[in-house]
Amino acid sequence: MKMELIDPQVQNGKIQSVMRYWTKQLSAVINRTASRSIVAGAENLVNKLNGIRPITLSSELCEDHLEAYSEAANRFIEDIELEVQ
């Protein structure tokens, strides 16, 4: 609008090039801000996870978990095979 006030005969291409420039600038700022937010959130999650002490499982409990995971894996493989056929 400022360009039109200064020169009423301003070319349409000139206005579009200025609009493209500012659109790129705003897009870069938005992307940079979003990226920083994502990195900060990920860093916060990593810090929380690093602060949690791992639970040591007894050997019996480990075997129970392993057996449950094996059964789930076998069921998953069977389901996939049925879907493929």
Beta strands, then each sheet from edge to edge (+ up, - down):
end
